[in-house]
Amino acid sequence: MIYLSQNAADKMNQMNKNFIKVKVFFGGCNGFKYEFSFPQSCNEGDIIFKHGSKSIITDQFTLSRISESTVDFLEELMEERFLITSSNFKKTCHCGTSFKA
């Protein structure tokens, strides 16, 4: 399961987006990094986690690295971004998108 925080759902509402896709791939300072996109719909083979009117879309490789994580939205004075929070990450980087699982 991948969860969606209320902050992330609120930001998706502001952006008028119903889907957020999260993809993990090899790279970054700690071995893995992730990126977000906002597709208009799901594709065959996608893994989907529904949270009310919003859905998180991912793939099996990504799910194996970030299961039981939360898609959140950080809003600070100098920065706004979607991020993944997880107690399963052994290490994260200050860049905010690189982690060690």
N, C-alpha and C positions, 0 to 999 in steps of 0.2 A: 504494500500500500504506500502511496505517496499522498501526503496531506497538503491542504491549501489553507494558509493562514487567512484570517479575516482581512488583514492589511493587503495581502495579495489579491484577494477577491474584490476588495473595494477599488484597488487600482485598475484591475481588469474592467470593472464596471465603468470607471472614468474613461478608460480607453475604448469602451464599447467592444470588448473582446470576450468571447465565450470559451475559447480554447487557448491554453498555453502548452507548448511542447518543450520538453526538456530532453536534452541529448548530452550524454557523457561520452567522451572520447579520450584516448591516450594523449597526454601532453601536460604542459604547465610545470610548475616548480615541484609538485608533489606526486606526479605520476598520472593524475587524471584532471580533466577540467570539464566544465559544463557550459552550455549555452542555451538560451531560450529563444523561441520564435513564437509567432502568433498566427497559426494557420486558420483558414476559414472553416475547415472541416477535418474529419478524421479519415484516415486511409485504411485499406484492408491490411490487417496484420498489426495495426497499432494496439498498444495496451492503453486502456482508458480508465481513469479514476474520476468519477463524477462527484462533484461537491455542489449540491444545489443546481443552479443554472450554469455553473462553470465546470470545465473538464480539464484535467491534466492528461496530456498525451505523451507516451514514451515508447521505448522499445525494450526488448528483453535484456540486452547488454546494459542499458542504463539502469533498468530496474534492479539488476543484480548488484549494482554499485551503490544505489541510493535508496533502497527499500527502507521503509519506516522513517523517511525524511520528510521535511516540510518545505514547500515552496513558500517563501515569504517575500515581503517587499520592505526594503529599508528606505526610510525617508529622513534624511538628516539635512542640516543646513547646506553643506557643500556637495551632497551626493544623494541620488535616488537610483535604486536598482532592485531588480528581482534577484533573489539569492536562494540557496538551499541551506537549511540548517539541519544538522543531524548529530546525535550523540555517537553515532557509529564512525564518524570521521576521526581518524587517528591524528591527523594534522591538516591544517588549512594554511593558505598563504594570504598575505595582506592584500593581494590582488582581488580576492573575493571570489574567484572562480576555480581555483586549483585546490585539490584536496588529495589526501591519502586515505584509502579505505581499508 
